[in-house]
Amino acid sequence: MNRLSQEEFVALFDQAALGIVTVNPQGLIVRVNNFALLQFGYEAEDVVGCKIEKLIPMRYRERHETHRNDFTGENPHQRPMGMGMDLWALRKDGTEFPVEVSLSSYTTNEGIFSIAFISDITVRKAHEDALRQMNDELEKQVDSRTRSLREALEREKELGELKSRFVSMASHEFRTPLSTILSSAYLISKYDKGEDQSKRDKHVQRIVSSVNVLTDILNDFLSVGRIEEGKIQVRKIPLELQNWMNELLAELQQLLKPQQKLEYVHEGDASICLDPSLLRHIVQNLVSNAIKFSPEGATIEIRSKHSQDLLSIAISDRGIGISEEDQKHLFERFFRGANAINIQGTGLGLHIVGRYAELLNGHVSCASRLNEGTTITVTFDLA
């Protein structure tokens, strides 16, 4: 190489805008340009003659030495170093920075020398990390929106099924009471004599009873709709449970079949704090079911117990009972037990009871045997 080309080489090497390090066959640094010295914070005498691994974090040094030996021992050629990997370099002050390294080589009488072209990619990596984070956030938002849309579609599907089931159930359940109302109204018009008053009273009562059935059905659907739409608001107030229960059970006496009776016992402090509207619906539904599914002359037992922060209300009947298989589905919407198909009902009552109990920080359990009776227990955590 003549003097001019030598000067050009030195200028190119020292003034290059990226770090350049030359390493001999033994892995020792023999030349380092000014840009690399600035990158690593060293003076030339600090690194020349040192192993190239001095510029690499300790945790990577052993592996790097193996790779370096492989590079110089086989057929070295120009290539990027660590493709697909994150490469890190070590400054004099102990800090690390991400780099991109390209390798080349040349051969002399002393052996194969390696040249490393080192680019500090801290800024680029920060941009990539920011872009990756932004992409992650966008993916999360897309996932969240997709999940919300899926939930909305699922809810819409459920509401569609609810409406479909309502139409199907209503066409069946409404037919009997409406027929009763129509026939009784017609017969009342025929009883126009004074001595027919008892017959008129009988049919008036049948009309009232049928209207109550229709009202209960509609109330069930209104309750399910409000629950599904999240419109149920819980308003807890202090209650004297024993007096409150006695008043409610007195109202339910009119539902009793011949010779049926209600027996109520309370244990513990009667002072509680609950939503009376939701509690009324729970107790009224369970007692009504016990009356409906129990034979004439049966006793329905209602027991409440307040101990520490727990309140339990148990309603026991001597009715047809519920099979073990049916108990697994008891609180699902529209579910009717296999032995209750011929008994009037929407299959929504216990579903509503379960959901109202959840709103009051409670849960419902069932113990039953076929043809022996059923006990439904609602337990509330009052803490």
Phi, psi and omega in degrees: 000127179285173187297320182296313180295328177295317179295320179297321179297315180298317180297315180297318182293311187281334183261001180300144182270031170209158183287135178231128180230130177254135185234136180277177183301338180271002179084015180265142178287125179249341179203142179214134184275171185298321182297319179294321178299320177294319180303316187263350177078023182251162162267160184302319182293343180285336187239329181299130183092353178265158176297143178300334181296348177298334182268008185240139177305146187307321186292343181255353192296314183298316180294321180297320181297322177296314179297321180297317179296322178295320182296315183276339184275338181261235180244084186297140178211163183295129180195157173288146182267137173065045181303132180078005182242156172272119179256142182229143177243162185240122177280170179298324183280004177091354178280155181247154176214147182285143182224162170238129188235131171247140184247143172218177181205161172213156185245135174234184177296338182273351179126198183269124176257141180253144176240127178250124176259115191247124177245129174282116184251028182304312182294315180298318180295323178298318178295318179297318179296319179296319179294319179296318179296319178297318177298319178298317179296319179296319178297320178297317179296318178297316178299317181295316179296318180298317180296318179297319179295319180297318179295320179295318178295320179295319179295319179297321178296316180297318180295323176297317178294322179299315179296319180297315179296323179298314180299317181295314182291318183298320181298332179271309186288329181283337187298314184295307180296324178294321177295320179297315180299316182295313182291320180293321178297320179295315182292324178302320181295339181273337180271086186252009179256156182298322182288355179270008185301320181296324178292320178297318180299320180300315182284330174298317179296322178296321178295313180300316181297318180293321177297320178298321178298313180297320179297318179298318179299312181296321179297321178300315181290324176296320180296314179298317179300316180293323178296312182297327181272359179069031184261006179277120177254131181268125179234098182274136176221159178295138179226148167263095193304316186298314179294319181298317180294317181300320179294317180294317181294330177295322178293327184279354179302328183294344180274348186296141172283167180308131177067004172285154175212157178253132176239124184239134178225136177241145179230133177097187181296132182272352182276120180224175176224107181212171176280113185294329181293311179293320179296320179299316181298319180298306184294316182299318180295315183291320179291320178299318178297317181299320178293315185296321185266001178259151181282170175300145178082358182279155177254128176259122183260131177239123181233131174238145182217127178245112181228120184055242182256014181246136174238128176238140175232120183242132177242120182244135176237175177241044188266209189284345179077173183228131180291159179300320180296317181291330180298333179294335185246012192302327187257015176277151180298137175068007182284133174235133178299152182300330182266009182242011184301323184271005177256133186298139178168159183264343186078015181251341188304307183289330174299315180294318178303314180298317181290321177295321178299318178300319179297333180262021179060045181225179176213161184242138176230159183226136172231124186204152172224139181303134177065009178242340178124176185219142172237119174255127182240129176249125182243128181246138172267111186269000184295000000 
